[in-house]
């Protein structure tokens, strides 16, 4: 019986931890999306600087 309560409390604790993490992600979504888009821009800039022979192509046409 004691192990059943421990198991239930572990499940409740895990559920609360997941709910808290989800609330943090939702609360900071705008900042997280800015960071991700900034990282994507940085990677895109590095990729384009590595291949200067393709600078004359219109990249918006291919995306």
Phi, psi and omega in degrees: 000323181293322180290331177295316179294322177297318179296317179298316179295326176294319179294318179296316179297317178295320179297318179293323178294318178294319179296320178295317178296320178296319178296321178295317179297316180294321181293326182252024185299319182295319178290321178295319180293324176296318179295320180292318179292326176294320177294322178295319178297318179298315179294321179295320179293321178295321181295319181287328180285340180283332183238076184289343181289346179259013182292339183278355179273151178274106184291331180293334178292326184272346183265000000 
